[in-house]
Amino acid sequence: MPPLRFVLLRPRNAENLGAAARAMKNFGWRDWVWVQPEVGDLGPARRLAVHAGELLDDVRIVQGLEEAVADCVWVVGTSSRRVEGKRRLTPRQVGSEAVTRAIGGPVAIVFGDERSGMTNEDVWRCHDLSSVPTSPEQPSINLAQSVLLYGYEARMAAQAPPPEPSARPVPATVEALGALEGALHQLLRTGGFLVHEGRHAMRDLMAPLKRAGLSRNEAGLWTAALHRVRRHLPVPADPSEPE
């Protein structure tokens, strides 16, 4: 099975976690992460897990989405939003592409919390988005049902004939792209380009680099180049003074 990770953001309902664990085991998936879970008692989860209780014991718990997907080469968020620059894929398309991309490293499918879904910041950290083509009369899907649906599609794709070997380079991880973004941010601050931190300049500048699918070596080269250029710029008279 390819390295596929299910990331649950701020889960609130223990029953959903138990049903999600059962669904994952149904289709052979074991790697999942909870980000800031808001569930105290896992008793109801264990009752619904049914022969998948070990997944509740083995789950990794982290404090942020970035930590959950740092080593991933592709991150898909489950959201019905339309965001410029991000593809909208069906669950079947996600399953098929996940299997192909997992050749280069772990891939992640991210699920928002039961009440409000994914935040703007969550969506921004994903490479692409996916939603289920539900009926307008009842568009929302239970969290555990969503995990089951994507788990099924990914398993079906994994059981298909393997793709032809590719000479594609190793893709950059989320962590590597984060380092590139940090270097670019420092350079633009030093050069006086970033004046208002609250605006979307960094997001818009990074968007085409994320869409380009940089390799790990390319991301490292970009990062090194940006750091080198920054070192040759004059240091601002008072770096701590707000711009």
TIDREN-806113 format. One record per residue (C-alpha): residue in three letters; x, y, z. Coordinates in nm, 3 decimals. Example, Ala and Ser with C-alpha at 12.3 -4.5 7.8 and 13.67 -1.06 7.14 Angstrom:
BEGIN
<ALA, <1.230, -0.450, 0.780>>
<SER, <1.367, -0.106, 0.714>>
***
This chain:
BEGIN
<MET, <0.000, 0.000, 0.000>>
<PRO, <0.133, 0.348, -0.081>>
<PRO, <0.225, 0.587, 0.203>>
<LEU, <-0.111, 0.762, 0.243>>
<ARG, <-0.186, 0.966, 0.556>>
<PHE, <-0.526, 1.075, 0.686>>
<VAL, <-0.506, 1.404, 0.877>>
<LEU, <-0.801, 1.502, 1.097>>
<LEU, <-0.812, 1.867, 1.203>>
<ARG, <-0.950, 1.943, 1.548>>
<PRO, <-1.184, 1.638, 1.566>>
<ARG, <-1.462, 1.686, 1.822>>
<ASN, <-1.665, 1.366, 1.820>>
<ALA, <-1.535, 1.041, 1.970>>
<GLU, <-1.783, 0.830, 1.774>>
<ASN, <-1.650, 0.975, 1.449>>
<LEU, <-1.296, 0.880, 1.547>>
<GLY, <-1.397, 0.523, 1.620>>
<ALA, <-1.589, 0.489, 1.295>>
<ALA, <-1.301, 0.648, 1.103>>
<ALA, <-1.054, 0.400, 1.257>>
<ARG, <-1.275, 0.112, 1.149>>
<ALA, <-1.307, 0.254, 0.797>>
<MET, <-0.930, 0.295, 0.765>>
<LYS, <-0.868, -0.064, 0.873>>
<ASN, <-1.138, -0.185, 0.632>>
<PHE, <-0.924, -0.062, 0.344>>
<GLY, <-0.577, -0.128, 0.482>>
<TRP, <-0.471, 0.222, 0.591>>
<ARG, <-0.292, 0.281, 0.922>>
<ASP, <-0.120, 0.620, 0.904>>
<TRP, <-0.329, 0.897, 1.054>>
<VAL, <-0.273, 1.213, 1.255>>
<TRP, <-0.503, 1.418, 1.478>>
<VAL, <-0.434, 1.791, 1.491>>
<GLN, <-0.542, 1.947, 1.821>>
<PRO, <-0.816, 1.694, 1.897>>
<GLU, <-1.098, 1.816, 2.120>>
<VAL, <-1.200, 1.472, 2.243>>
<GLY, <-1.131, 1.367, 2.600>>
<ASP, <-1.300, 1.031, 2.652>>
<LEU, <-1.223, 0.774, 2.382>>
<GLY, <-1.462, 0.517, 2.527>>
<PRO, <-1.730, 0.580, 2.262>>
<ALA, <-1.460, 0.570, 1.994>>
<ARG, <-1.345, 0.224, 2.105>>
<ARG, <-1.700, 0.092, 2.094>>
<LEU, <-1.735, 0.195, 1.730>>
<ALA, <-1.381, 0.103, 1.620>>
<VAL, <-1.467, -0.273, 1.611>>
<HIS, <-1.137, -0.461, 1.570>>
<ALA, <-0.954, -0.135, 1.490>>
<GLY, <-0.884, -0.017, 1.844>>
<GLU, <-0.509, -0.035, 1.786>>
<LEU, <-0.538, 0.254, 1.541>>
<LEU, <-0.673, 0.469, 1.825>>
<ASP, <-0.368, 0.373, 2.031>>
<ASP, <-0.117, 0.432, 1.752>>
<VAL, <-0.247, 0.766, 1.623>>
<ARG, <-0.001, 1.057, 1.620>>
<ILE, <-0.124, 1.379, 1.783>>
<VAL, <0.029, 1.714, 1.683>>
<GLN, <-0.047, 2.082, 1.738>>
<GLY, <-0.050, 2.207, 1.379>>
<LEU, <-0.122, 2.102, 1.023>>
<GLU, <0.226, 2.198, 0.911>>
<GLU, <0.378, 1.945, 1.153>>
<ALA, <0.133, 1.677, 1.042>>
<VAL, <0.232, 1.703, 0.673>>
<ALA, <0.593, 1.825, 0.691>>
<ASP, <0.733, 1.514, 0.519>>
<CYS, <0.457, 1.490, 0.257>>
<VAL, <0.506, 1.558, -0.113>>
<TRP, <0.137, 1.621, -0.186>>
<VAL, <-0.140, 1.747, 0.044>>
<VAL, <-0.510, 1.750, -0.052>>
<GLY, <-0.770, 1.926, 0.158>>
<THR, <-1.132, 1.812, 0.161>>
<SER, <-1.326, 2.134, 0.106>>
<SER, <-1.597, 2.247, -0.132>>
<ARG, <-1.441, 2.591, -0.168>>
<ARG, <-1.317, 2.722, -0.498>>
<VAL, <-0.972, 2.874, -0.455>>
<GLU, <-0.779, 3.028, -0.741>>
<GLY, <-0.469, 2.827, -0.826>>
<LYS, <-0.587, 2.507, -0.653>>
<ARG, <-0.742, 2.222, -0.846>>
<ARG, <-1.073, 2.072, -0.737>>
<LEU, <-1.058, 1.694, -0.758>>
<THR, <-1.311, 1.418, -0.702>>
<PRO, <-1.231, 1.148, -0.446>>
<ARG, <-1.159, 0.908, -0.734>>
<GLN, <-0.910, 1.151, -0.886>>
<VAL, <-0.746, 1.195, -0.546>>
<GLY, <-0.710, 0.821, -0.501>>
<SER, <-0.556, 0.775, -0.844>>
<GLU, <-0.313, 1.067, -0.816>>
<ALA, <-0.221, 0.982, -0.458>>
<VAL, <-0.096, 0.640, -0.564>>
<THR, <0.117, 0.794, -0.839>>
<ARG, <0.257, 1.074, -0.625>>
<ALA, <0.329, 0.841, -0.333>>
<ILE, <0.615, 0.697, -0.536>>
<GLY, <0.806, 1.012, -0.436>>
<GLY, <0.702, 1.016, -0.068>>
<PRO, <0.405, 1.033, 0.169>>
<VAL, <0.084, 1.202, 0.058>>
<ALA, <-0.189, 1.334, 0.287>>
<ILE, <-0.564, 1.384, 0.274>>
<VAL, <-0.680, 1.648, 0.520>>
<PHE, <-1.025, 1.660, 0.681>>
<GLY, <-1.165, 1.962, 0.864>>
<ASP, <-1.350, 1.951, 1.195>>
<GLU, <-1.713, 1.847, 1.217>>
<ARG, <-1.847, 2.195, 1.292>>
<SER, <-1.667, 2.442, 1.066>>
<GLY, <-1.445, 2.237, 0.835>>
<MET, <-1.112, 2.377, 0.720>>
<THR, <-0.999, 2.731, 0.796>>
<ASN, <-0.852, 2.965, 0.533>>
<GLU, <-0.506, 2.890, 0.673>>
<ASP, <-0.568, 2.515, 0.649>>
<VAL, <-0.677, 2.549, 0.286>>
<TRP, <-0.372, 2.759, 0.200>>
<ARG, <-0.137, 2.486, 0.325>>
<CYS, <-0.285, 2.230, 0.084>>
<HIS, <-0.165, 2.184, -0.272>>
<ASP, <-0.509, 2.093, -0.407>>
<LEU, <-0.867, 2.056, -0.286>>
<SER, <-1.125, 1.783, -0.320>>
<SER, <-1.494, 1.747, -0.251>>
<VAL, <-1.762, 1.483, -0.292>>
<PRO, <-2.024, 1.562, -0.560>>
<THR, <-2.316, 1.537, -0.319>>
<SER, <-2.676, 1.640, -0.371>>
<PRO, <-2.748, 2.010, -0.300>>
<GLU, <-3.030, 1.896, -0.072>>
<GLN, <-2.778, 1.744, 0.171>>
<PRO, <-2.425, 1.857, 0.074>>
<SER, <-2.235, 1.780, 0.396>>
<ILE, <-2.090, 1.438, 0.474>>
<ASN, <-2.012, 1.295, 0.816>>
<LEU, <-1.639, 1.292, 0.895>>
<ALA, <-1.615, 0.915, 0.928>>
<GLN, <-1.810, 0.864, 0.606>>
<SER, <-1.570, 1.096, 0.427>>
<VAL, <-1.269, 0.902, 0.558>>
<LEU, <-1.431, 0.579, 0.440>>
<LEU, <-1.504, 0.717, 0.093>>
<TYR, <-1.151, 0.847, 0.031>>
<GLY, <-1.001, 0.533, 0.186>>
<TYR, <-1.201, 0.318, -0.053>>
<GLU, <-1.105, 0.517, -0.362>>
<ALA, <-0.738, 0.511, -0.265>>
<ARG, <-0.746, 0.134, -0.211>>
<MET, <-0.913, 0.078, -0.547>>
<ALA, <-0.644, 0.289, -0.714>>
<ALA, <-0.368, 0.104, -0.525>>
<GLN, <-0.499, -0.230, -0.650>>
<ALA, <-0.496, -0.118, -1.013>>
<PRO, <-0.197, -0.214, -1.233>>
<PRO, <0.106, -0.010, -1.122>>
<PRO, <0.202, 0.291, -1.336>>
<GLU, <0.499, 0.272, -1.566>>
<PRO, <0.831, 0.356, -1.396>>
<SER, <0.908, 0.725, -1.422>>
<ALA, <1.233, 0.916, -1.425>>
<ARG, <1.071, 1.207, -1.240>>
<PRO, <1.297, 1.358, -0.971>>
<VAL, <1.213, 1.328, -0.603>>
<PRO, <0.948, 1.596, -0.529>>
<ALA, <0.996, 1.862, -0.264>>
<THR, <0.828, 1.799, 0.070>>
<VAL, <0.608, 2.050, 0.250>>
<GLU, <0.899, 2.111, 0.488>>
<ALA, <1.134, 2.192, 0.197>>
<LEU, <0.882, 2.433, 0.046>>
<GLY, <0.840, 2.590, 0.388>>
<ALA, <1.214, 2.653, 0.406>>
<LEU, <1.202, 2.811, 0.061>>
<GLU, <0.913, 3.033, 0.168>>
<GLY, <1.102, 3.139, 0.480>>
<ALA, <1.411, 3.233, 0.278>>
<LEU, <1.201, 3.429, 0.030>>
<HIS, <1.023, 3.609, 0.312>>
<GLN, <1.355, 3.710, 0.474>>
<LEU, <1.495, 3.834, 0.144>>
<LEU, <1.188, 4.042, 0.062>>
<ARG, <1.180, 4.190, 0.413>>
<THR, <1.548, 4.285, 0.392>>
<GLY, <1.503, 4.429, 0.044>>
<GLY, <1.206, 4.641, 0.154>>
<PHE, <0.948, 4.471, -0.066>>
<LEU, <0.731, 4.338, 0.216>>
<VAL, <0.586, 4.644, 0.381>>
<HIS, <0.256, 4.514, 0.515>>
<GLU, <0.281, 4.165, 0.668>>
<GLY, <-0.094, 4.119, 0.676>>
<ARG, <-0.133, 4.128, 0.300>>
<HIS, <-0.121, 3.830, 0.068>>
<ALA, <0.203, 3.902, -0.117>>
<MET, <0.384, 3.592, 0.016>>
<ARG, <0.089, 3.367, -0.052>>
<ASP, <0.058, 3.492, -0.410>>
<LEU, <0.433, 3.468, -0.472>>
<MET, <0.451, 3.111, -0.344>>
<ALA, <0.143, 2.990, -0.531>>
<PRO, <0.315, 2.940, -0.871>>
<LEU, <0.614, 2.772, -0.706>>
<LYS, <0.382, 2.523, -0.538>>
<ARG, <0.194, 2.461, -0.861>>
<ALA, <0.523, 2.402, -1.043>>
<GLY, <0.587, 2.083, -0.846>>
<LEU, <0.950, 2.160, -0.763>>
<SER, <1.184, 1.871, -0.700>>
<ARG, <1.364, 1.843, -0.367>>
<ASN, <1.690, 1.954, -0.528>>
<GLU, <1.524, 2.250, -0.700>>
<ALA, <1.364, 2.369, -0.377>>
<GLY, <1.699, 2.339, -0.199>>
<LEU, <1.874, 2.534, -0.474>>
<TRP, <1.612, 2.811, -0.460>>
<THR, <1.649, 2.831, -0.083>>
<ALA, <2.028, 2.847, -0.096>>
<ALA, <2.020, 3.113, -0.370>>
<LEU, <1.778, 3.334, -0.176>>
<HIS, <1.987, 3.310, 0.140>>
<ARG, <2.303, 3.400, -0.057>>
<VAL, <2.143, 3.704, -0.218>>
<ARG, <2.009, 3.824, 0.117>>
<ARG, <2.356, 3.811, 0.273>>
<HIS, <2.480, 4.054, 0.008>>
<LEU, <2.209, 4.313, 0.073>>
<PRO, <2.275, 4.604, 0.311>>
<VAL, <2.135, 4.547, 0.655>>
<PRO, <1.851, 4.789, 0.744>>
<ALA, <1.947, 5.057, 0.994>>
<ASP, <1.690, 4.934, 1.247>>
<PRO, <1.555, 4.586, 1.163>>
<SER, <1.320, 4.591, 1.465>>
<GLU, <1.141, 4.906, 1.360>>
<PRO, <0.797, 4.837, 1.201>>
<GLU, <0.786, 4.907, 0.833>>
***
